Amino acid sequence: MKLLIAGGGTGGHVLAGIAIADEWAKAFGKENVLFVGSSLGLEARLVPKAGYLLKLLPVGALNQVSLKVRLRTLLKLPLCFLVSAWILLRFRPHSILGVGGYASGPVVLMASFLARFWRGKTAILEQNLIPGFTNRKLGEYTDRVFVAFDESGKSFNAKKILASGNPIRAAMQDCGQVPLERKTLFIFGGSQGAMGINTLVINALPHLKSADLRFIHQTGLKDLDRVKAAYLDAGVNARVEPFIDDMLSCYRAASLIICRAGSSTLAEIARVGRPALFIPLPTAADNHQQKNAEAYSRVGAARVMRQDGVSPSEFAESILGLLNDGEALEGMALKVRKFYKPNAAADIVKDLSL
């Protein structure tokens, strides 16, 4: 009973894949899980760290890159398909799951043709409310489509849909009541940081520094020095790190989270039960982060603010307004927990292993 998980790139894709792999390994062993990804993505670091075998494809990037990079990527596509076919024929997995990212497309597409020879099952996981172009196309060829949001099912054949929810790390757990006595902001922009959020926060520091707040800030590696210097210049003591492995302790300490609205981030916040101010990535494909965030904000489970067009004083006022309203924070924490689907990984593995 072998499982091949294809994709990666961002932490959201990789961590969802690892959560599913961990569930599969409970029943069939880690040796029966293979990841296929790219050396350019976080899977190159996170998958081996989790104890799984990773094969790499010579993939590149197509979105928001130069014409030269795009052409080089297109020239590599035939090789990607050949390598994908070789990996599939050697491993012969019972199930093939695409979790998004550049490596997902070639592998899942090849599997939809090759896996029928050994009765392999193909599937994709759509983590966002608005499915991207690649998954919409792959969904036409796969046997199953797992979705994190019920609304996503409208983009696929209804007979293929399983509304599983979005799998998250098993280490995540409910963090209990929101800490209101020692008000703490936990700021992060996903696994690679977010310069837009970083800039909003450091520009607002002069308006926040007198409020006796504690700051935990994950900056991303590229923006670490700039953000550290800004806190020092403002005279604000803060925990500033490029990447935080122990996210659970930071979630537990947080009175309010300021972050992007990637699907895995939303799923983790639902699990830990913390109020959040989402600042969606403006350049996200199909504006999917904005749509993700709006699904939470419509029912009062979070607040949403656009990255552009907000002044430092307005941003600070929004933060302080929330932190000074304990009833609102507790209400958001209660409502966000309703988005958590505890059996997401188990339901996916159960379906894939049939």
C-alpha positions as CSV (number, residue, x, y, z in Angstrom):
1,M,0.0,0.0,0.0
2,K,2.1,2.8,-1.3
3,L,1.3,6.6,-1.4
4,L,3.0,9.1,-3.7
5,I,2.5,12.8,-2.7
6,A,3.3,15.3,-5.4
7,G,3.8,19.0,-5.0
8,G,5.1,21.5,-2.6
9,G,6.7,24.9,-2.9
10,T,5.0,26.7,-0.1
11,G,4.7,25.6,3.5
12,G,0.9,25.2,3.1
13,H,1.3,22.6,0.4
14,V,4.1,20.8,2.1
15,L,2.7,20.7,5.6
16,A,-0.7,19.4,4.4
17,G,1.2,16.6,2.5
18,I,3.2,15.7,5.6
19,A,0.0,15.6,7.7
20,I,-1.5,13.1,5.2
21,A,1.8,11.1,5.0
22,D,1.9,10.8,8.8
23,E,-1.6,9.4,8.8
24,W,-0.8,6.9,6.0
25,A,2.4,5.9,7.8
26,K,0.4,4.9,10.9
27,A,-1.3,2.2,8.9
28,F,1.3,1.2,6.3
29,G,4.7,2.5,7.4
30,K,6.8,5.5,6.4
31,E,8.7,3.4,3.9
32,N,5.5,3.2,1.8
33,V,5.3,7.0,1.3
34,L,7.2,8.9,-1.4
35,F,7.2,12.7,-2.0
36,V,7.9,14.2,-5.4
37,G,8.8,17.9,-5.4
38,S,11.3,20.5,-6.3
39,S,14.6,21.7,-4.9
40,L,13.3,25.2,-5.1
41,G,10.4,24.6,-2.6
42,L,10.2,24.1,1.1
43,E,9.7,20.4,0.6
44,A,13.5,20.1,0.0
45,R,14.0,20.9,3.7
46,L,10.8,19.9,5.4
47,V,10.1,16.5,3.9
48,P,13.5,14.9,4.8
49,K,13.2,16.5,8.2
50,A,9.9,14.6,8.6
51,G,11.6,11.4,7.8
52,Y,10.2,10.8,4.2
53,L,11.9,10.0,1.0
54,L,11.8,12.8,-1.6
55,K,12.5,12.7,-5.3
56,L,13.1,16.0,-7.1
57,L,11.8,17.1,-10.5
58,P,13.7,19.7,-12.7
59,V,10.8,22.1,-12.4
60,G,10.9,25.9,-12.6
61,A,8.4,28.7,-12.1
62,L,5.8,30.3,-14.4
63,N,4.0,32.7,-12.2
64,Q,5.4,36.2,-11.5
65,V,8.8,35.5,-13.0
66,S,10.8,36.9,-15.9
67,L,10.3,35.9,-19.5
68,K,13.7,34.1,-19.4
69,V,12.7,32.0,-16.4
70,R,9.4,31.2,-17.9
71,L,10.9,30.0,-21.2
72,R,13.5,27.9,-19.3
73,T,10.7,26.3,-17.3
74,L,8.7,25.5,-20.4
75,L,11.7,23.9,-22.0
76,K,12.1,21.7,-19.0
77,L,8.5,20.4,-19.1
78,P,9.1,17.4,-21.4
79,L,11.9,16.2,-19.1
80,C,9.6,16.7,-16.1
81,F,7.0,14.5,-17.6
82,L,9.6,11.8,-18.5
83,V,11.0,11.8,-15.0
84,S,7.5,11.7,-13.5
85,A,6.7,8.7,-15.6
86,W,9.9,7.0,-14.5
87,I,9.2,7.6,-10.8
88,L,5.6,6.3,-11.1
89,L,6.6,3.2,-13.0
90,R,9.4,2.4,-10.4
91,F,7.3,3.1,-7.3
92,R,3.9,1.9,-8.6
93,P,1.9,3.6,-5.8
94,H,-1.6,2.5,-4.8
95,S,-2.6,6.2,-4.6
96,I,-1.2,9.4,-6.1
97,L,-2.1,12.7,-4.5
98,G,-1.3,16.2,-5.8
99,V,-1.2,18.8,-3.1
100,G,-0.4,21.8,-5.3
101,G,2.8,23.5,-6.4
102,Y,4.8,23.1,-9.6
103,A,5.7,19.4,-9.2
104,S,2.0,18.4,-8.8
105,G,0.9,19.0,-12.4
106,P,3.3,16.7,-14.3
107,V,3.2,13.9,-11.8
108,V,-0.6,13.8,-11.4
109,L,-1.2,14.2,-15.1
110,M,1.2,11.3,-15.9
111,A,-0.4,9.2,-13.1
112,S,-3.9,9.7,-14.6
113,F,-2.7,7.8,-17.7
114,L,-0.2,5.4,-16.3
115,A,-1.7,4.3,-12.9
116,R,-4.7,2.7,-14.6
117,F,-2.3,-0.2,-15.6
118,W,-1.9,-1.2,-11.9
119,R,-5.3,0.2,-10.8
120,G,-3.7,3.1,-9.0
121,K,-6.0,5.9,-7.7
122,T,-5.3,9.5,-8.5
123,A,-6.5,12.6,-6.5
124,I,-5.8,16.2,-5.8
125,L,-6.2,18.3,-2.7
126,E,-7.7,21.8,-3.3
127,Q,-6.9,23.9,-0.2
128,N,-8.3,27.2,-1.3
129,L,-11.9,28.4,-1.6
130,I,-11.2,29.4,-5.3
131,P,-9.4,26.6,-7.1
132,G,-6.4,27.5,-9.2
133,F,-6.2,26.8,-13.0
134,T,-3.9,23.8,-12.6
135,N,-6.1,22.0,-10.1
136,R,-9.3,22.8,-12.1
137,K,-7.7,21.0,-15.1
138,L,-6.2,18.2,-13.1
139,G,-9.6,17.6,-11.5
140,E,-10.9,16.5,-14.9
141,Y,-8.5,13.6,-15.0
142,T,-8.3,12.4,-11.4
143,D,-10.5,9.9,-9.6
144,R,-11.0,12.1,-6.5
145,V,-10.9,15.8,-5.5
146,F,-10.5,16.6,-1.8
147,V,-11.6,20.1,-0.9
148,A,-11.0,22.3,2.2
149,F,-14.0,24.5,1.6
150,D,-17.5,23.2,0.6
151,E,-17.8,26.1,-2.0
152,S,-14.8,24.8,-3.9
153,G,-16.8,21.8,-5.0
154,K,-18.6,23.9,-7.6
155,S,-15.5,23.9,-9.8
156,F,-15.3,20.1,-10.1
157,N,-17.4,17.1,-11.0
158,A,-19.7,16.7,-8.0
159,K,-19.2,12.9,-8.1
160,K,-15.5,13.3,-7.4
161,I,-15.8,15.6,-4.4
162,L,-15.0,14.8,-0.8
163,A,-15.2,17.8,1.5
164,S,-12.4,16.6,3.8
165,G,-11.2,19.9,5.2
166,N,-7.5,20.9,5.2
167,P,-5.1,18.5,7.0
168,I,-2.7,20.2,9.5
169,R,0.2,19.1,11.7
170,A,-0.8,16.7,14.4
171,A,1.3,18.9,16.9
172,M,-1.4,21.6,16.6
173,Q,-3.9,21.6,19.5
174,D,-6.5,23.9,21.0
175,C,-4.8,26.7,22.9
176,G,-7.6,27.5,25.3
177,Q,-8.7,31.0,26.3
178,V,-7.2,34.0,24.6
179,P,-4.5,35.6,26.9
180,L,-5.9,39.1,27.6
181,E,-3.8,40.2,30.6
182,R,-0.4,40.2,28.7
183,K,-1.4,41.4,25.3
184,T,0.7,39.8,22.6
185,L,0.8,40.2,18.9
186,F,2.0,37.3,16.8
187,I,3.0,38.4,13.3
188,F,3.9,36.1,10.5
189,G,3.6,36.0,6.7
190,G,3.7,32.3,6.0
191,S,6.7,30.1,5.7
192,Q,8.7,32.5,3.6
193,G,7.7,35.7,5.4
194,A,5.7,38.7,3.9
195,M,7.5,42.0,3.3
196,G,4.1,43.7,2.9
197,I,3.0,42.8,6.4
198,N,6.4,43.5,7.8
199,T,6.3,47.0,6.4
200,L,2.8,47.7,7.8
201,V,3.9,46.6,11.2
202,I,7.2,48.5,11.5
203,N,5.6,51.7,10.1
204,A,2.9,51.4,12.8
205,L,5.4,50.8,15.7
206,P,5.5,54.5,16.7
207,H,1.7,54.3,17.2
208,L,1.9,51.0,19.1
209,K,5.0,51.3,21.3
210,S,3.2,53.0,24.2
211,A,0.5,50.3,24.4
212,D,2.7,47.9,26.5
213,L,2.4,45.1,23.9
214,R,4.6,42.1,23.5
215,F,5.6,41.3,19.9
216,I,6.5,37.9,18.3
217,H,7.5,38.4,14.7
218,Q,8.4,35.8,12.1
219,T,10.0,37.9,9.3
220,G,11.2,35.5,6.7
221,L,15.0,35.2,6.1
222,K,15.3,38.0,3.5
223,D,13.7,40.7,5.7
224,L,15.1,39.8,9.1
225,D,17.7,42.6,9.4
226,R,15.4,45.3,8.2
227,V,12.6,44.3,10.7
228,K,15.1,43.9,13.6
229,A,16.5,47.3,13.0
230,A,13.0,48.9,12.9
231,Y,12.1,47.4,16.3
232,L,15.5,48.7,17.8
233,D,15.0,52.2,16.3
234,A,11.5,52.3,17.8
235,G,12.7,51.2,21.2
236,V,10.4,48.2,21.2
237,N,11.5,44.9,22.7
238,A,10.4,42.0,20.4
239,R,11.1,38.4,19.6
240,V,12.1,38.7,15.9
241,E,13.1,35.5,14.0
242,P,13.4,34.5,10.3
243,F,11.5,31.2,10.8
244,I,9.8,29.7,13.9
245,D,9.5,25.9,14.2
246,D,7.6,25.9,17.4
247,M,4.5,27.7,16.1
248,L,2.2,26.1,18.8
249,S,3.9,28.0,21.7
250,C,3.5,31.3,19.7
251,Y,-0.1,30.6,19.0
252,R,-0.7,29.9,22.7
253,A,0.9,33.2,23.7
254,A,-1.0,35.2,21.1
255,S,-3.8,37.6,22.0
256,L,-4.1,38.5,18.3
257,I,-2.5,37.1,15.2
258,I,-1.6,39.2,12.1
259,C,-0.9,37.1,9.1
260,R,-1.7,36.2,5.5
261,A,-4.7,34.1,4.5
262,G,-3.2,31.0,3.0
263,S,-5.3,27.9,3.4
264,S,-3.0,26.0,5.9
265,T,-2.7,29.1,8.1
266,L,-6.5,29.4,8.2
267,A,-6.8,25.7,9.1
268,E,-4.2,26.0,11.9
269,I,-5.8,29.1,13.4
270,A,-9.1,27.3,13.4
271,R,-7.5,24.4,15.3
272,V,-5.7,26.5,17.9
273,G,-8.7,28.9,18.4
274,R,-7.1,32.3,18.1
275,P,-8.5,35.7,16.8
276,A,-6.7,36.9,13.7
277,L,-6.4,40.0,11.5
278,F,-5.9,38.6,8.0
279,I,-3.9,40.7,5.4
280,P,-4.3,38.7,2.2
281,L,-1.5,38.6,-0.3
282,P,-2.6,41.1,-3.0
283,T,-0.8,39.2,-5.8
284,A,-2.2,35.7,-4.9
285,A,-3.4,33.8,-8.0
286,D,-7.2,34.4,-8.6
287,N,-7.1,36.5,-5.5
288,H,-7.7,33.3,-3.5
289,Q,-6.3,34.6,-0.2
290,Q,-8.9,37.4,-0.1
291,K,-11.6,34.8,-0.8
292,N,-10.3,32.5,1.9
293,A,-10.2,35.3,4.5
294,E,-13.7,36.5,3.6
295,A,-15.1,33.1,4.3
296,Y,-14.0,33.5,7.9
297,S,-14.8,37.2,8.2
298,R,-18.4,36.7,7.0
299,V,-19.3,34.8,10.1
300,G,-17.3,37.0,12.5
301,A,-14.4,34.4,12.9
302,A,-11.7,36.9,11.9
303,R,-11.1,40.4,10.6
304,V,-9.7,41.3,7.1
305,M,-7.7,44.3,6.1
306,R,-6.2,45.0,2.6
307,Q,-2.5,45.6,2.5
308,D,-2.7,48.6,0.3
309,G,-4.2,52.0,1.1
310,V,-4.0,51.9,4.9
311,S,-2.0,54.4,6.8
312,P,0.3,53.4,9.8
313,S,-2.1,55.2,12.2
314,E,-5.1,53.5,10.8
315,F,-3.4,50.1,11.0
316,A,-2.4,50.7,14.6
317,E,-5.9,51.9,15.5
318,S,-7.4,48.7,14.1
319,I,-4.9,46.5,16.1
320,L,-5.5,48.4,19.4
321,G,-9.2,48.5,18.9
322,L,-9.3,44.7,18.7
323,L,-6.8,44.2,21.6
324,N,-8.9,46.5,23.9
325,D,-12.1,44.6,23.1
326,G,-11.7,41.3,25.0
327,E,-15.3,40.3,24.2
328,A,-14.7,40.6,20.5
329,L,-11.4,38.6,20.7
330,E,-13.1,35.8,22.6
331,G,-16.0,35.8,20.2
332,M,-13.7,35.5,17.2
333,A,-11.8,32.7,18.9
334,L,-15.1,30.8,19.5
335,K,-16.3,31.2,16.0
336,V,-13.0,30.3,14.3
337,R,-13.0,26.9,16.0
338,K,-16.1,25.9,14.0
339,F,-13.9,25.8,10.8
340,Y,-11.7,23.1,12.2
341,K,-12.3,19.6,10.8
342,P,-10.4,17.2,13.1
343,N,-10.5,14.1,10.8
344,A,-9.3,15.7,7.6
345,A,-6.1,13.7,7.2
346,A,-7.7,10.5,8.4
347,D,-10.7,10.9,6.0
348,I,-8.3,11.5,3.0
349,V,-6.2,8.4,3.9
350,K,-9.3,6.3,4.4
351,D,-10.6,7.2,0.9
352,L,-7.2,6.9,-0.8
353,S,-6.5,3.4,0.7
354,L,-9.8,1.9,-0.6
